């Protein structure tokens, strides 16, 4: 994947460049100290992945991510953990806290590769074919998948697609997250942010900002937090 770095700190750019050099499947084509200096390069070159800082003079990373075309993926690299929820509101692939360790960096890149392959496939005619009491049929990648609701861990909105993460596979289809959420049983599924719907049966633990499902950390959006905790966390604790 052709990638670039956008960060106002020279040492931070150098650190990310070193991680890129140690990671297979990445070609660094540019390194920029601000979104403004990177914008012209992005417009005239193929950029598949951006490693993007958040706190920068002028346009910050969150604001800039909203302007990026849907074919370009974003991984945020920042020293500030408090922007994690905001990052997923702009369909970021991942959120890395500086200093970034190689293993964590490569895990994020692997996720970017997976989504890139999915997004490049032909999903023009994907949709939900049929809904039953405990499953639905979803058309994806020229096939029709039977997906049981119990097997869905969570659903992620990504650009103009949704990715269904099940116990055994990922299925991507071209629809918005509201459309698929409306088809799901509300006693089992809840929307926890603009970009995520989770299956409450698979929750391992929660804190004020995050739902943990297996090894996945799913951010809780501020406007969804009260409903989620009141209906699916506090209520369940009281019952026990």
LINDA-V114398 format. One record per residue. N is the residue number from 1. RES is the residue in one letter. SS is DSSP state (hx for helix, st for strand, lp for the rest). Layout:
# LINDA-V114398
n=N res=RES ss=SS
n=N res=RES ss=SS
This chain:
# LINDA-V114398
n=1 res=X ss=lp
n=2 res=X ss=st
n=3 res=X ss=st
n=4 res=X ss=st
n=5 res=X ss=st
n=6 res=X ss=st
n=7 res=X ss=lp
n=8 res=X ss=lp
n=9 res=X ss=lp
n=10 res=X ss=hx
n=11 res=X ss=hx
n=12 res=X ss=hx
n=13 res=X ss=hx
n=14 res=X ss=hx
n=15 res=X ss=hx
n=16 res=X ss=hx
n=17 res=X ss=hx
n=18 res=X ss=hx
n=19 res=X ss=hx
n=20 res=X ss=hx
n=21 res=X ss=hx
n=22 res=X ss=lp
n=23 res=X ss=lp
n=24 res=X ss=lp
n=25 res=X ss=lp
n=26 res=X ss=lp
n=27 res=X ss=st
n=28 res=X ss=st
n=29 res=X ss=st
n=30 res=X ss=st
n=31 res=X ss=st
n=32 res=X ss=st
n=33 res=X ss=lp
n=34 res=X ss=lp
n=35 res=X ss=hx
n=36 res=X ss=hx
n=37 res=X ss=hx
n=38 res=X ss=hx
n=39 res=X ss=hx
n=40 res=X ss=hx
n=41 res=X ss=hx
n=42 res=X ss=hx
n=43 res=X ss=hx
n=44 res=X ss=hx
n=45 res=X ss=lp
n=46 res=X ss=lp
n=47 res=X ss=lp
n=48 res=X ss=lp
n=49 res=X ss=st
n=50 res=X ss=st
n=51 res=X ss=st
n=52 res=X ss=st
n=53 res=X ss=lp
n=54 res=X ss=lp
n=55 res=X ss=lp
n=56 res=X ss=lp
n=57 res=X ss=lp
n=58 res=X ss=lp
n=59 res=X ss=lp
n=60 res=X ss=lp
n=61 res=X ss=hx
n=62 res=X ss=hx
n=63 res=X ss=hx
n=64 res=X ss=hx
n=65 res=X ss=hx
n=66 res=X ss=lp
n=67 res=X ss=lp
n=68 res=X ss=lp
n=69 res=X ss=lp
n=70 res=X ss=lp
n=71 res=X ss=lp
n=72 res=X ss=lp
n=73 res=X ss=st
n=74 res=X ss=st
n=75 res=X ss=st
n=76 res=X ss=st
n=77 res=X ss=st
n=78 res=X ss=st
n=79 res=X ss=lp
n=80 res=X ss=lp
n=81 res=X ss=hx
n=82 res=X ss=hx
n=83 res=X ss=hx
n=84 res=X ss=hx
n=85 res=X ss=hx
n=86 res=X ss=hx
n=87 res=X ss=hx
n=88 res=X ss=hx
n=89 res=X ss=hx
n=90 res=X ss=lp
n=91 res=X ss=lp
n=92 res=X ss=lp
n=93 res=X ss=lp
n=94 res=X ss=st
n=95 res=X ss=st
n=96 res=X ss=st
n=97 res=X ss=st
n=98 res=X ss=lp
n=99 res=X ss=lp
n=100 res=X ss=lp
n=101 res=X ss=lp
n=102 res=X ss=hx
n=103 res=X ss=hx
n=104 res=X ss=hx
n=105 res=X ss=hx
n=106 res=X ss=hx
n=107 res=X ss=hx
n=108 res=X ss=hx
n=109 res=X ss=hx
n=110 res=X ss=hx
n=111 res=X ss=hx
n=112 res=X ss=hx
n=113 res=X ss=hx
n=114 res=X ss=hx
n=115 res=X ss=hx
n=116 res=X ss=hx
n=117 res=X ss=hx
n=118 res=X ss=hx
n=119 res=X ss=hx
n=120 res=X ss=hx
n=121 res=X ss=lp
n=122 res=X ss=lp
n=123 res=X ss=lp
n=124 res=X ss=lp
n=125 res=X ss=lp
n=126 res=X ss=lp
n=127 res=X ss=st
n=128 res=X ss=st
n=129 res=X ss=st
n=130 res=X ss=st
n=131 res=X ss=st
n=132 res=X ss=lp
n=133 res=X ss=lp
n=134 res=X ss=lp
n=135 res=X ss=st
n=136 res=X ss=st
n=137 res=X ss=st
n=138 res=X ss=st
n=139 res=X ss=st
n=140 res=X ss=st
n=141 res=X ss=lp
n=142 res=X ss=lp
n=143 res=X ss=st
n=144 res=X ss=st
n=145 res=X ss=st
n=146 res=X ss=st
n=147 res=X ss=st
n=148 res=X ss=st
n=149 res=X ss=hx
n=150 res=X ss=hx
n=151 res=X ss=hx
n=152 res=X ss=st
n=153 res=X ss=st
n=154 res=X ss=st
n=155 res=X ss=st
n=156 res=X ss=st
n=157 res=X ss=st
n=158 res=X ss=st
n=159 res=X ss=lp
n=160 res=X ss=lp
n=161 res=X ss=st
n=162 res=X ss=st
n=163 res=X ss=st
n=164 res=X ss=st
n=165 res=X ss=st
n=166 res=X ss=st
n=167 res=X ss=lp
n=168 res=X ss=lp
n=169 res=X ss=lp
n=170 res=X ss=st
n=171 res=X ss=st
n=172 res=X ss=st
n=173 res=X ss=st
n=174 res=X ss=lp
n=175 res=X ss=lp
n=176 res=X ss=lp
n=177 res=X ss=hx
n=178 res=X ss=hx
n=179 res=X ss=hx
n=180 res=X ss=hx
n=181 res=X ss=hx
n=182 res=X ss=lp
n=183 res=X ss=lp
n=184 res=X ss=lp
n=185 res=X ss=lp
n=186 res=X ss=lp
n=187 res=X ss=lp
n=188 res=X ss=lp
n=189 res=X ss=st
n=190 res=X ss=st
n=191 res=X ss=st
n=192 res=X ss=lp
n=193 res=X ss=lp
n=194 res=X ss=lp
n=195 res=X ss=lp
n=196 res=X ss=st
n=197 res=X ss=st
n=198 res=X ss=st
n=199 res=X ss=st
n=200 res=X ss=hx
n=201 res=X ss=hx
n=202 res=X ss=hx
n=203 res=X ss=lp
n=204 res=X ss=lp
n=205 res=X ss=st
n=206 res=X ss=st
n=207 res=X ss=lp
n=208 res=X ss=lp
n=209 res=X ss=lp
n=210 res=X ss=st
n=211 res=X ss=st
n=212 res=X ss=st
n=213 res=X ss=st
n=214 res=X ss=lp
n=215 res=X ss=lp
n=216 res=X ss=st
n=217 res=X ss=st
n=218 res=X ss=st
n=219 res=X ss=st
n=220 res=X ss=lp
n=221 res=X ss=lp
n=222 res=X ss=hx
n=223 res=X ss=hx
n=224 res=X ss=hx
n=225 res=X ss=hx
n=226 res=X ss=hx
n=227 res=X ss=hx
n=228 res=X ss=hx
n=229 res=X ss=hx
n=230 res=X ss=hx
n=231 res=X ss=hx
n=232 res=X ss=hx
n=233 res=X ss=hx
n=234 res=X ss=hx
n=235 res=X ss=hx
n=236 res=X ss=hx
n=237 res=X ss=hx
n=238 res=X ss=hx
n=239 res=X ss=hx
n=240 res=X ss=lp
